[in-house]
Amino acid sequence: MANQSGPLQRPLAVMMSRTLCAISPDATLLEAARVMRDAKVGALLVQESGQYSGVVSESDLVRKGMAEGQSAEETRVRAVMSRPLLSIDSAASAHEASEKMAEQGIRHLAVSDEGHIVGIISIRDLLRYFKNWGGL
């Protein structure tokens, strides 16, 4: 087990992406895919009335949208998004984030600070971190 100063205890605030890419639940899957492509991200926060209500990921677009025969031009993000938005505190460790993602079967996790979403961390971010700084 790593001690408090070990690599697994490094706060998520250091690893997370602070750039929050968001989309409306009324946007189409095609619009979401294009925003993801242009921003080079695998997930978007879904923002409704100034609040984040969920997340839509590449997996959601494929598994809940295209694989089910949904039209990318007509189907709305709200039909495939994952909700509620799951988050973890920015002071949590990479290990805690990894465990939460595994338990929930998700690849993206919002990061919060005092109840406000301040970033997002992906399984890819954690893999990169563990590769460079230590294993589980």
Secondary structure as GFF3:
##gff-version 3
##sequence-region A 1 136
A	DSSP	three_ten_helix	7	9	.	.	.	ID=ss1
A	DSSP	alpha_helix	12	15	.	.	.	ID=ss2
A	DSSP	beta_strand	22	23	.	.	.	ID=ss3
A	DSSP	alpha_helix	29	39	.	.	.	ID=ss4
A	DSSP	beta_strand	43	48	.	.	.	ID=ss5
A	DSSP	beta_strand	51	57	.	.	.	ID=ss6
A	DSSP	alpha_helix	58	59	.	.	.	ID=ss7
A	DSSP	pi_helix	60	65	.	.	.	ID=ss8
A	DSSP	three_ten_helix	66	68	.	.	.	ID=ss9
A	DSSP	three_ten_helix	77	79	.	.	.	ID=ss10
A	DSSP	beta_strand	87	89	.	.	.	ID=ss11
A	DSSP	alpha_helix	94	104	.	.	.	ID=ss12
A	DSSP	beta_strand	108	113	.	.	.	ID=ss13
A	DSSP	beta_strand	116	122	.	.	.	ID=ss14
A	DSSP	alpha_helix	123	133	.	.	.	ID=ss15
###
